[in-house]
């Protein structure tokens, strides 16, 4: 279920039954001449929606405008870069509201630049600040003091940041470090074929779209669906043991 479509009683049910809240995040960035600018965000949102068809959870609207950088293109090719600091503050405000609403498991899904890029680092910093600030507000001074936390407290796991490709999926050959190449193009083709046009890849295409190691011209829906299956299964398995 999508958070924005939930009626109040459905939101109350999700919180009372401790459903995970899944939050997609990404950016607008040039991904070669053959596919949509919003690929990073589209892939994460698609993943979480597929996961929500398998287990009870809510999927929040995405953080669309994350730090993209101009590493692969400039703004004239559609990349939109934002301040990492201001992005982090916005994310913190939103995640704080999710915490205050009562969600006990908030999982932010990231594809763009993995867990070590500016986008993920900003989200992880925001999460850490919220955990300590809210814990102090709710529990008072020395909340992590002499009295040990209950084993099922889970305060430090309440907000987490996960990569789109978890280790279980990576072990099955799904590759995350692939910008606009074979893997990302196959994933988008399988999910939204209308957003991919391989005929646009010409002789002057960027190197990362036609590199021997990851040639987007060889992408296929069949390969994409296999990767989707592995990625969704990995997320469902990990969520099931939270």
N, C-alpha and C positions, 0 to 999 in steps of 0.2 A: 504494500500500500504506500502511496505517496503522501508525505506529510501534508502537503498543501491541499490535498483532496480529502483529508480526514475530517469527519464531523467531531464535535467536542466529545461525544460519548465514545467514539472510536479512539481518540487520543487518550482519554482516561483509561480505557481498556489496555492500550499498549503500554502505558506507564505502570499501571497496577500489575500487569502480567510480566513486567520487566522485559519487554521486547527491546532488542538492540535498535538504535537509531543510526542509520548508515548515511554518511554525508559525502557526496562526490565533490571533488575539487579539481581545478585544472586551469586552463588559460586559453587565449586566442593566439595562435601562432602559425606561421607559414609551415605547411607540411608538404612541400613539393607542389608541382602544378596539377597533380592528379587527385587531390582530395581536400576535404573540408578543413577550414581553419580551426574549427573547434574540436579537432580529433581527440586531443588529450582528455578534455572534459566529457565528450560524447562517449568515449570508451569506458570511462569509470562509471558514468551514470548507467550505461547499458549493463555493465557488470552487476551493479548493485540492484538494478531492477530484475535481472535474471535471478539473482540470489533471493530476492523477496518473493519470487514465485515458488521457492523451495522451502523457505522457513518463515516463521512469523517475525516480521520486522517492519520498520518504517524507513522510507527513503526520502531524505530531505532534498530540497532544491539545491543545485550545485553552487559552489563558489566559482563563478565563471572567470573572473578577471584576476588570476594569480600572476605572480612575477614570471614573465616569459623569458626575459633577456632578449638581446638581439644577436645571440650567438649564431643563429642560422639565417637570419634575415632582418631587415629593418621594417619600420612601420609602413612603408609604401607597399610592401608585400603582404600586409595584413597583420603582422605581429603587433600585439599590444602589451607593452611592458608597464608595470606599476611598481611603486615603492614597496619593497619587502616589509618595511616597518609599518607603513599605513595598512597594507594588506593584513599583516599580523594583528593589528589593533581591531580591524573589522571582524576578522575571524574570531578573535577573543570575545568580542561583544556577542556574536551569534552563539558560540559554544557555551558562553556563560548563561545565556537564556535557556539553552537546552538543559543545562545542569539544573537551573532553578525550576524548570518545568517538572523535573523529577526523573529524567532518563538516567539509568544507572550504567548503561553501556553505550557510549557514543564513539563510533568508529568512523574516522575520516579516511576515505579512499583516495590514493594519489597514484597517478601514472606519470605525469610530467617530471622528468629529471630524477625519479626515484626518491628515496628517503633522505638523500644527502643534498638535494638541491635547495635553493633559497625558499621555494614554496613550502616544502615539507618542514624545513627548519623553522620557518615562521609559525607554522601550525603547531609544531611540537613545543615551541617556546610558549605559545599562547596556552596550550593545554597544561603545561607545567605550572604556569602562573595561576591559572584558574584552580587547579587542584590544591595548591597551597593557600591561596587567598580564601577560597570558599571553605576549606577545612578549618581555617582559623576562625572565620566568621561563624560557622556552624557549631564548632566544638570548643572555641575559646583558646586561651594561651596554653602552651605545652600540650597541645592535642596529640603530638607524637612524643610523649614524655615517658614518665615512669610506667604508666599503664600500657601494656602491649595492645596493638590493634587486634581485633577479632580476626580469626582466620578467613572468615567470609566477608570482611569489610570491603576489600577491593577498591579502596579510594584511589590508589595509584594507577589502577587499570580502568578507571571510569571513563577517561578520554584517551583513545589510542589512535595512532596513525598507521595504516597498513598500506603496503604497495599493492597495486592491481595484481601483480604476479607474485603470489606467495611461494615459498620454497617448494611446497608440494607440486605446484604447477610447473615451476622451473625444472624440477626433476623429470618432468614429462616433455621437456624440450621447448617450453614456452619462453620466449626471449622478451625482456622488457627494454633493454638498451638498444633500441632500434628506432631511429627517427625517420619516419616517412618511408621506410624500407619495406622489405618483404613481410615482416611480421605485423607491423601496425596496419599496413594496407590490407592484408588478409583479414585482420580482425574487423576493420571498418567495412570491408566488402561483405562480410558475412552478416554484420548487424544492420548496415544501411547501404546497400549497393548503389542507391541513388546518389550517394555522396562521394562516389569514386568514379573516375574516368581515366583509365589507363592509357587511352589514346593521347592524352595530354603530355605523356612523358616522351620528349623528343631528345635529339642528340645533345641539346644544350641543357638538359635537366641537371639539377644539383647532384653532386657526387654521391650524397647519401641516399638518393633514390635509386641509383643504378650501380652501387658498389657490388663487386663480385660476391661479397659475403652476405649481402642483403638486398637483392635486386627486386624492387617493387614490381617490375614488369612480370615477374613470375608468381605474383600473389594470386591466391584463389579463395573462393568461398569455402571450399572443402577444408582447406588448411585452417582457415579462420574458425570454422565451427568446431574443429578438433581442439583448438586453443581455448575457445570459449568454454567448452565442456570441462577442460582441465582447470581453468581459472575459477569457474563457478563452484566446482566440487571442492576446491581448496578452501574457498571462503566459507562455504556451508560447513565443512568439517571443522574449521577453526572456530566459527561462531557457535557451533553445537556444544563446545566444551567450555565456553565462557562461564 
